[in-house]
């Protein structure tokens, strides 16, 4: 399972809001909604997030193994 919790933590640490992602970095509100709902994003979007936040991939997503 993929978690975007590192993204929210990174944004908080860097003082970046979802408003800034939408209006300063040109992310669509639909993309932000998908992130909030834990839905999949493209690698292009992941790259764009890393550039906007000046961070690495592991600062945006985390892989959580399924518990059996």
C-alpha positions as CSV (number, residue, x, y, z in Angstrom):
1,X,0.0,0.0,0.0
2,X,1.2,3.5,-0.8
3,X,1.0,6.3,1.8
4,X,1.3,10.0,1.1
5,X,1.8,10.8,4.8
6,X,5.5,11.7,4.1
7,X,4.2,14.4,1.6
8,X,2.0,16.1,4.2
9,X,4.9,16.0,6.7
10,X,7.3,17.4,4.2
11,X,4.8,20.2,3.2
12,X,4.3,21.1,6.8
13,X,8.1,21.1,7.5
14,X,8.7,23.4,4.5
15,X,5.7,25.6,5.0
16,X,4.0,24.7,1.7
17,X,0.2,24.6,1.5
18,X,-2.0,22.8,-0.9
19,X,-3.1,26.3,-2.0
20,X,0.6,27.0,-3.0
21,X,0.8,23.7,-4.9
22,X,-2.3,24.6,-6.9
23,X,-1.6,28.3,-7.5
24,X,2.2,28.6,-7.4
25,X,3.2,25.2,-8.8
26,X,0.3,24.6,-11.1
27,X,-1.0,21.3,-9.7
28,X,-4.7,20.7,-10.5
29,X,-7.1,20.6,-7.6
30,X,-8.1,17.1,-8.9
31,X,-4.6,15.9,-8.3
32,X,-4.6,17.3,-4.7
33,X,-7.9,15.6,-4.1
34,X,-6.5,12.3,-5.3
35,X,-3.5,12.7,-3.0
36,X,-5.8,13.4,0.0
37,X,-7.8,10.3,-0.8
38,X,-4.7,8.1,-1.2
39,X,-5.3,7.4,-4.9
40,X,-2.6,6.7,-7.4
41,X,-0.6,9.4,-9.1
42,X,1.7,9.4,-12.2
43,X,5.4,9.4,-12.0
44,X,5.3,12.7,-13.7
45,X,3.2,14.1,-10.8
46,X,5.6,12.5,-8.3
47,X,8.6,14.2,-10.1
48,X,6.7,17.5,-10.2
49,X,6.1,17.3,-6.4
50,X,9.7,16.5,-5.7
51,X,10.8,19.5,-7.8
52,X,8.2,21.8,-6.2
53,X,9.2,20.7,-2.7
54,X,12.9,20.3,-3.4
55,X,12.9,16.8,-1.9
56,X,13.4,13.1,-2.7
57,X,10.8,10.5,-3.6
58,X,10.8,9.1,-0.1
59,X,9.8,12.5,1.2
60,X,6.6,12.2,-0.8
61,X,5.5,8.5,-0.6
62,X,6.1,5.5,1.6
63,X,5.4,1.9,0.8
64,X,3.6,0.1,3.6
65,X,3.5,-3.7,3.1
66,X,0.1,-5.3,3.4
67,X,-0.6,-7.0,6.7
68,X,-1.8,-10.6,6.4
